Amino acid sequence: MVSLSSEQSSGQSGSKHFDVAVIGGGPAGYAAALYGASAGLSIALVEHNKMGGTCLNVGCIPAKELLETASVFRTVTHAKDFGIVAEPHGVEWAKTLSRKQAIIDQLVGGLTGLLKNRKVTLLDGTGRLGSDHRTVHVGGGASGETSVTADNIILAAGSLTRSLPGFPIDDFRIVTSDQLLSIRELPSSAIVIGGGAIGCEFASMMSDLGTKVTILEYMPKILPGCDVDVTRVVERSFKKRGIDIHTGVAVQSQTTNDDGVTVTFGENQQLTAETVVMSVGRRPASETLGLSSTGVQVDDRGFILVDENCRTTAPRVWAVGDVINTPQLAHVGFAEGILAITDVLGEATRPVDYDKVPWCIYCHPEVAFAGHSEESAKEAGYDVVVSKHRFTGNGRAMIVGETDGLVKVIAEKQADGTGGRILGVHMVGPWVTEQLGQGYLAVNWEATVDEVAHFIQPHPTMSELFGESVLALTGRSLHG
């Protein structure tokens, strides 16, 4: 266990030595700081930009706020289906951006206040790890040029947007998520390069608000990590709403003029749009940490190498969040921050099982899953049985007017053909990001079909579909 002196445990800003110094104030970094402080550790947290990192400022929160705006617009557009007259209607984009920023500011303020209430010392600047593995040099921010020492260091520098060579980023013609989330006006047309989770969210949001959208994806299908049945539902919905999808194509070049951007892709195919949205992933921001003389090893893509407890190759130095090669999800960062602090305290750790973390994609229709897809389960050597139930017959889905989608449960196949242990749960459809919880627990508790089928689902709810899908794997079923 870490031994705390009374001076260290105070965590006041006058102290220069701490139990833990965290570099990076995103989800992984601030989770480590909050969890460590709640355990009585003195914590220094260094952040060079805004507290909350990418997720809170230019990621999860603003993206989902704009997607909710798109959802409200869809609802109003189809209000007449419910007998409601809601015309005329349109989008006041400036007001949308103002609302988005107000939510961000409130959350950033709340997080900063919580950190201060936990006696976490906040330092504004870029943190660099010293060669002694105990010193963090801080500079370039409001805290000035200073240094702190700590018995333990946690690196949580986060990530940066990526682009493609020859696609210079600006404020309107060629943008990443950073610029799109504050773009001055919605473009009349857009090419989204990258059909992963972020690309599909942006495509869905812009299309719902009136932008003509085309997706260019290098892989054979959009949402490459998703179960194929889930992807098909999203593809059908996108195409029905006028989103053009080109998969298995490489983007080659672009030409920009006053009218827009012409992108060359595939076999010399060309498309022109007002705006190009780069959605080709994020890269770790490890270069800001000054690691060259520290003994902290970094791979050829910039990810810091760690073991199952997020320990780096340097003693008493951990790395968490987007700066390591794990799923770039805020909730995974939370878990890694907690894991690192647990290890700092010398307590028994439970490493993150990255194959079973929850994934949520907030396009329309929504996607959520945990565990194996049908394909990956078979590739892993499992003999599987699968149950699929669609929202078309779900009473609550019909009431809200959102019946596209399905729930798919993958289980080990028993000798009698029924399902055994639940290996994966995949959902696509209305509000599935809020329904995944019980499926996630089933997968991670290694529950069997018989165990889960015993539990009662409330009626009428969307979550009934999960219960029905599991029940069918017992060899008997109700509605499907």
KEMARFI-776407 format. One record per residue (C-alpha): x, y, z; residue number from 1. Coordinates in steps of 0.02 Angstrom, whole numbers, padded with zeros to 5 digits. Last residue first. Example, Ala and Ser with C-alpha at 12.3 -4.5 7.8 and 13.67 -1.06 7.14 Angstrom:
       px       py       pz     k
    00684   -00053    00357     2
    00615   -00225    00390     1
REM end
This chain:
       px       py       pz     k
   -02046   -00761   -01620   480
   -02185   -00713   -01503   479
   -02160   -00835   -01360   478
   -02013   -00954   -01371   477
   -01949   -01130   -01336   476
   -01783   -01211   -01378   475
   -01687   -01119   -01243   474
   -01615   -01003   -01377   473
   -01788   -00929   -01404   472
   -01786   -00863   -01226   471
   -01628   -00763   -01262   470
   -01705   -00674   -01411   469
   -01868   -00644   -01317   468
   -01775   -00566   -01170   467
   -01674   -00453   -01285   466
   -01832   -00401   -01378   465
   -01919   -00361   -01215   464
   -01792   -00221   -01193   463
   -01893   -00107   -01309   462
   -02026   -00099   -01177   461
   -02210   -00141   -01156   460
   -02194   -00240   -01047   459
   -02056   -00266   -00917   458
   -01935   -00411   -00948   457
   -01938   -00555   -00823   456
   -01781   -00654   -00785   455
   -01775   -00843   -00815   454
   -01710   -00821   -00992   453
   -01547   -00755   -00919   452
   -01502   -00913   -00823   451
   -01560   -01032   -00960   450
   -01458   -00939   -01093   449
   -01301   -00952   -00989   448
   -01210   -00811   -00902   447
   -01027   -00780   -00934   446
   -01035   -00635   -00811   445
   -00960   -00526   -00947   444
   -01081   -00580   -01082   443
   -01237   -00570   -00973   442
   -01183   -00403   -00899   441
   -01161   -00328   -01073   440
   -01330   -00394   -01127   439
   -01412   -00319   -00972   438
   -01332   -00150   -01005   437
   -01361   -00142   -01193   436
   -01531   -00059   -01183   435
   -01483    00126   -01173   434
   -01373    00117   -01329   433
   -01517    00018   -01406   432
   -01629    00174   -01404   431
   -01715    00128   -01568   430
   -01626    00003   -01680   429
   -01472   -00105   -01692   428
   -01419   -00229   -01559   427
   -01282   -00358   -01541   426
   -01259   -00474   -01391   425
   -01111   -00592   -01385   424
   -01047   -00753   -01308   423
   -01195   -00812   -01202   422
   -01153   -00980   -01124   421
   -01270   -01121   -01176   420
   -01394   -01112   -01318   419
   -01501   -01256   -01379   418
   -01450   -01383   -01510   417
   -01462   -01535   -01396   416
   -01272   -01550   -01385   415
   -01255   -01368   -01335   414
   -01215   -01225   -01451   413
   -01120   -01079   -01373   412
   -01222   -00921   -01383   411
   -01244   -00772   -01501   410
   -01388   -00652   -01468   409
   -01454   -00536   -01604   408
   -01574   -00392   -01571   407
   -01651   -00309   -01722   406
   -01679   -00148   -01816   405
   -01801   -00033   -01902   404
   -01963   -00013   -01803   403
   -01954    00167   -01746   402
   -02128    00245   -01742   401
   -02133    00277   -01554   400
   -02285    00164   -01534   399
   -02217    00033   -01655   398
   -02056    00021   -01557   397
   -02155    00002   -01395   396
   -02260   -00139   -01469   395
   -02114   -00239   -01539   394
   -02158   -00334   -01698   393
   -02051   -00231   -01818   392
   -01914   -00224   -01686   391
   -01836   -00383   -01752   390
   -01785   -00540   -01658   389
   -01627   -00639   -01696   388
   -01565   -00796   -01609   387
   -01398   -00879   -01647   386
   -01320   -01047   -01607   385
   -01133   -01066   -01601   384
   -00994   -01194   -01617   383
   -00848   -01091   -01554   382
   -00677   -01096   -01636   381
   -00623   -00915   -01620   380
   -00667   -00887   -01803   379
   -00843   -00948   -01764   378
   -00859   -00822   -01623   377
   -00786   -00685   -01734   376
   -00917   -00715   -01869   375
   -01067   -00721   -01752   374
   -01007   -00563   -01666   373
   -00918   -00591   -01501   372
   -00937   -00483   -01348   371
   -01034   -00323   -01321   370
   -01145   -00225   -01439   369
   -01239   -00064   -01472   368
   -01297    00019   -01634   367
   -01419    00163   -01655   366
   -01528    00183   -01810   365
   -01489    00325   -01835   364
   -01309    00355   -01783   363
   -01264    00344   -01599   362
   -01137    00203   -01597   361
   -01116    00111   -01431   360
   -00984   -00019   -01388   359
   -00977   -00112   -01223   358
   -00814   -00199   -01175   357
   -00803   -00387   -01197   356
   -00647   -00416   -01302   355
   -00556   -00281   -01203   354
   -00563   -00380   -01041   353
   -00496   -00242   -00927   352
   -00375   -00304   -00795   351
   -00445   -00346   -00623   350
   -00319   -00287   -00495   349
   -00283   -00339   -00316   348
   -00228   -00187   -00217   347
   -00054   -00112   -00216   346
   -00122    00065   -00211   345
   -00035    00106   -00376   344
   -00117   -00049   -00451   343
   -00290    00012   -00401   342
   -00243    00182   -00470   341
   -00198    00105   -00638   340
   -00358    00002   -00645   339
   -00467    00153   -00605   338
   -00387    00251   -00748   337
   -00406    00100   -00862   336
   -00591    00084   -00823   335
   -00624    00269   -00856   334
   -00525    00258   -01018   333
   -00632    00110   -01071   332
   -00784    00220   -01035   331
   -00713    00357   -01146   330
   -00688    00239   -01292   329
   -00532    00224   -01399   328
   -00524    00035   -01389   327
   -00347   -00012   -01333   326
   -00178    00033   -01409   325
   -00117    00155   -01277   324
   -00120    00346   -01288   323
   -00309    00339   -01308   322
   -00335    00298   -01124   321
   -00205    00242   -00998   320
   -00017    00240   -00969   319
    00070    00191   -00806   318
    00240    00240   -00737   317
    00306    00167   -00573   316
    00454    00086   -00662   315
    00473    00117   -00849   314
    00412   -00015   -00974   313
    00234    00047   -00952   312
    00108   -00022   -00828   311
   -00072   -00025   -00894   310
   -00117   -00174   -00782   309
   -00121   -00295   -00930   308
    00051   -00235   -00986   307
    00089   -00071   -01075   306
    00170   -00008   -01235   305
    00137    00175   -01274   304
    00055    00197   -01444   303
    00149    00305   -01570   302
    00116    00201   -01725   301
    00290    00124   -01727   300
    00273    00067   -01546   299
    00320    00171   -01393   298
    00431    00114   -01250   297
    00446    00216   -01091   296
    00633    00214   -01052   295
    00629    00399   -01012   294
    00748    00475   -01137   293
    00632    00482   -01288   292
    00472    00504   -01187   291
    00444    00691   -01204   290
    00256    00679   -01171   289
    00192    00780   -01319   288
    00243    00644   -01442   287
    00121    00523   -01357   286
   -00031    00607   -01435   285
   -00103    00441   -01496   284
   -00182    00444   -01669   283
   -00366    00458   -01713   282
   -00473    00378   -01846   281
   -00508    00405   -02030   280
   -00658    00520   -02015   279
   -00608    00665   -02127   278
   -00764    00764   -02174   277
   -00758    00840   -02348   276
   -00867    00993   -02378   275
   -00959    01072   -02526   274
   -00958    00910   -02623   273
   -00883    00841   -02782   272
   -00862    00658   -02825   271
   -00737    00572   -02936   270
   -00701    00393   -02988   269
   -00524    00357   -03047   268
   -00536    00173   -03003   267
   -00574    00195   -02819   266
   -00563    00376   -02763   265
   -00540    00553   -02827   264
   -00617    00689   -02719   263
   -00677    00855   -02788   262
   -00695    00989   -02654   261
   -00811    01138   -02663   260
   -00865    01289   -02765   259
   -00719    01406   -02729   258
   -00591    01272   -02773   257
   -00519    01116   -02693   256
   -00444    00966   -02781   255
   -00429    00800   -02689   254
   -00327    00642   -02697   253
   -00325    00452   -02689   252
   -00463    00385   -02577   251
   -00464    00194   -02576   250
   -00627    00102   -02611   249
   -00695   -00058   -02536   248
   -00859    00026   -02490   247
   -00955    00167   -02577   246
   -01111    00222   -02484   245
   -01236    00354   -02543   244
   -01349    00425   -02407   243
   -01524    00455   -02476   242
   -01629    00413   -02324   241
   -01668    00239   -02390   240
   -01482    00214   -02419   239
   -01442    00253   -02238   238
   -01580    00141   -02171   237
   -01527   -00005   -02279   236
   -01344    00018   -02231   235
   -01387    00027   -02046   234
   -01489   -00134   -02053   233
   -01354   -00223   -02154   232
   -01221   -00171   -02027   231
   -01316   -00255   -01886   230
   -01332   -00418   -01983   229
   -01145   -00412   -02022   228
   -01094   -00397   -01840   227
   -00998   -00237   -01811   226
   -00811   -00204   -01818   225
   -00811   -00142   -01999   224
   -00949   -00012   -01972   223
   -00962    00013   -02161   222
   -00921   -00134   -02270   221
   -00779   -00202   -02379   220
   -00651   -00085   -02296   219
   -00590    00077   -02378   218
   -00750    00174   -02344   217
   -00815    00325   -02441   216
   -00980    00392   -02373   215
   -01086    00514   -02474   214
   -01202    00641   -02392   213
   -01329    00769   -02459   212
   -01354    00883   -02309   211
   -01532    00911   -02246   210
   -01527    00895   -02056   209
   -01555    00706   -02057   208
   -01413    00688   -02182   207
   -01293    00787   -02073   206
   -01327    00683   -01917   205
   -01321    00515   -02005   204
   -01160    00553   -02096   203
   -01079    00617   -01937   202
   -01128    00463   -01838   201
   -01076    00349   -01981   200
   -00904    00430   -01990   199
   -00880    00416   -01803   198
   -00924    00230   -01797   197
   -00828    00181   -01953   196
   -00870    00234   -02130   195
   -00717    00338   -02168   194
   -00707    00485   -02286   193
   -00872    00578   -02268   192
   -00913    00676   -02425   191
   -01030    00821   -02391   190
   -01168    00918   -02477   189
   -01271    01072   -02432   188
   -01147    01111   -02296   187
   -01211    01150   -02121   186
   -01152    01319   -02063   185
   -01012    01391   -01956   184
   -00937    01219   -01917   183
   -00918    01192   -01730   182
   -00930    01002   -01721   181
   -00863    00991   -01898   180
   -00699    01077   -01851   179
   -00641    00955   -01718   178
   -00721    00806   -01807   177
   -00603    00835   -01952   176
   -00631    00962   -02089   175
   -00595    00993   -02272   174
   -00695    01135   -02353   173
   -00757    01221   -02194   172
   -00631    01270   -02059   171
   -00470    01205   -02137   170
   -00379    01038   -02143   169
   -00258    01000   -02284   168
   -00301    00838   -02376   167
   -00145    00791   -02474   166
   -00093    00655   -02353   165
   -00244    00586   -02259   164
   -00307    00653   -02094   163
   -00296    00599   -01913   162
   -00375    00678   -01761   161
   -00274    00686   -01601   160
   -00263    00570   -01452   159
   -00254    00564   -01263   158
   -00110    00621   -01154   157
   -00152    00501   -01013   156
    00017    00458   -00937   155
    00004    00408   -00754   154
    00155    00443   -00643   153
    00191    00371   -00470   152
    00298    00433   -00326   151
    00271    00611   -00384   150
    00373    00764   -00424   149
    00313    00931   -00489   148
    00391    01052   -00611   147
    00357    01229   -00666   146
    00357    01344   -00817   145
    00195    01440   -00812   144
    00032    01380   -00735   143
   -00067    01471   -00869   142
    00003    01361   -01005   141
    00158    01325   -01109   140
    00251    01225   -00978   139
    00246    01082   -00854   138
    00390    00966   -00814   137
    00338    00805   -00728   136
    00468    00724   -00617   135
    00470    00548   -00546   134
    00518    00442   -00695   133
    00699    00504   -00677   132
    00704    00546   -00862   131
    00570    00678   -00837   130
    00395    00656   -00909   129
    00324    00805   -01002   128
    00162    00894   -00957   127
    00088    01028   -01068   126
    00007    01169   -00971   125
   -00125    01213   -00842   124
   -00095    01126   -00676   123
   -00238    01065   -00567   122
   -00203    01004   -00390   121
   -00337    00877   -00342   120
   -00415    00922   -00174   119
   -00572    00815   -00206   118
   -00673    00977   -00209   117
   -00554    01042   -00341   116
   -00583    00891   -00451   115
   -00772    00907   -00429   114
   -00767    01091   -00474   113
   -00669    01056   -00633   112
   -00793    00919   -00681   111
   -00943    01031   -00651   110
   -00868    01174   -00750   109
   -00824    01059   -00894   108
   -01001    00987   -00890   107
   -01083    01159   -00889   106
   -00969    01223   -01025   105
   -01003    01072   -01135   104
   -01192    01089   -01114   103
   -01184    01275   -01153   102
   -01076    01239   -01305   101
   -01206    01120   -01380   100
   -01346    01243   -01347    99
   -01250    01381   -01436    98
   -01211    01267   -01582    97
   -01395    01224   -01602    96
   -01440    01409   -01588    95
   -01318    01450   -01728    94
   -01391    01309   -01833    93
   -01569    01372   -01827    92
   -01641    01220   -01914    91
   -01813    01218   -01995    90
   -01998    01199   -01962    89
   -02161    01255   -02043    88
   -02255    01160   -01984    87
   -02286    01058   -01828    86
   -02462    00988   -01844    85
   -02475    00834   -01733    84
   -02582    00687   -01787    83
   -02449    00559   -01743    82
   -02391    00536   -01923    81
   -02399    00726   -01936    80
   -02253    00735   -01816    79
   -02138    00654   -01945    78
   -02032    00808   -01978    77
   -02043    00857   -01794    76
   -01972    00689   -01741    75
   -01836    00694   -01874    74
   -01785    00869   -01816    73
   -01780    00809   -01635    72
   -01668    00664   -01686    71
   -01552    00780   -01784    70
   -01536    00890   -01630    69
   -01498    00732   -01531    68
   -01360    00693   -01655    67
   -01292    00868   -01627    66
   -01288    00837   -01439    65
   -01211    00666   -01467    64
   -01066    00742   -01563    63
   -01043    00880   -01433    62
   -01032    00754   -01290    61
   -00931    00614   -01368    60
   -00796    00713   -01456    59
   -00736    00893   -01464    58
   -00751    00958   -01285    57
   -00806    00817   -01169    56
   -00733    00670   -01261    55
   -00577    00759   -01324    54
   -00514    00810   -01154    53
   -00624    00840   -01002    52
   -00527    00990   -00938    51
   -00483    01106   -01080    50
   -00310    01123   -01156    49
   -00139    01086   -01081    48
   -00196    00974   -00939    47
   -00090    00920   -00789    46
   -00171    00834   -00640    45
   -00080    00826   -00473    44
   -00148    00701   -00348    43
   -00128    00667   -00162    42
   -00199    00495   -00127    41
   -00343    00470   -00006    40
   -00441    00336   -00101    39
   -00564    00467   -00165    38
   -00414    00563   -00232    37
   -00358    00411   -00330    36
   -00530    00386   -00406    35
   -00545    00570   -00454    34
   -00369    00581   -00526    33
   -00377    00415   -00619    32
   -00547    00462   -00691    31
   -00476    00633   -00738    30
   -00338    00551   -00839    29
   -00440    00416   -00926    28
   -00584    00534   -00967    27
   -00473    00678   -01026    26
   -00365    00782   -00911    25
   -00192    00728   -00967    24
   -00031    00700   -00872    23
   -00071    00625   -00702    22
    00046    00648   -00554    21
    00021    00526   -00411    20
    00077    00523   -00229    19
    00122    00705   -00241    18
    00269    00822   -00219    17
    00261    01008   -00260    16
    00132    01055   -00128    15
    00066    01233   -00133    14
   -00082    01180   -00240    13
   -00156    01078   -00099    12
   -00158    00887   -00112    11
   -00183    00868    00074    10
   -00124    00689    00069     9
    00054    00742    00033     8
    00070    00853    00186     7
   -00007    00723    00302     6
    00112    00591    00236     5
    00038    00450    00137     4
    00102    00271    00130     3
    00054    00180   -00030     2
    00000    00000    00000     1
REM end
